[in-house]
């Protein structure tokens, strides 16, 4: 295995049916530091990069595969 799939999940906007989400997958090299809860990351889901704060991190195991889901939120103002 050459890396771990890390899926970043961020809110697009609140809607009547719930919150719409954006997803972006980045492959991290084995041994590379994964963002932790409370840390900030800069990611581009569209054209412009934005600053996001890590809200939650979940490790996902399926058979021999290991992936990570990271839930993001806009950083608190101020």
N, C-alpha and C positions, 0 to 999 in steps of 0.2 A: 504494500500500500504506500503511495507516495504522498498522501495528504488526507486531511479531514475536511469534509464539506461543512461549511458554516453558513447557515441560512439566517440572514438578518431580516427581521420583520418589523415594519414601521407603519404607523397610522397614516392614512391619506387624509381622511376627514370623517367627521361624524355624520351619519345619515339617519333617516327615519328607520331604516332596517338594521341599524347597528353601525359598527365602525368598519370602513373599508381599509384594507391593508395592502402594503407594497412588500414585495419580497426580492431579495438579492442574495445569490449564493456566491461565496468566495471560497476557494480551496486554500486552506492553511497548511503549510508544511509541518510535518511531524516535529514536535518540540517548539514550534512557534507559539508565542504567548497569545492566548485567546482573551478578548476583552472581558472584564469582570463587572459585576453589578456596581453601579455608581460611576463607572468610568465613562468618558466621552469618546466618541468615534466620529470621523468625518467620512461620509459616504454620499455618493451620487446615485440616487434612484432614478433621476431624470437627467436633465441637462446640467444642472448646477449642483455641486456638492453642498451638503448641509451638515450641521453639527447635531448629533443625537446623543442622548444619554442611555446607557444600558440599564434597562429596568429588570430584566430577568434572563437567566441562562439555563438552558435545559440540554442535557446530554441524551441523545437518542441512540439506542442500540437495536439493530435488527439483524439477527443472525450474526455473521462475522463483521458486519458494517457498523461503524461508529460515526454519528453526525452530531452537530450541535446546532440548536436553534437559539437565537439571541433576539429578545424582544426589546425594541427601542422606543423611546419617547423623546419629544423635543425637550431640550434642557430647560430648567426653570429660569425664568427671566430674573435678572437682577444680580 
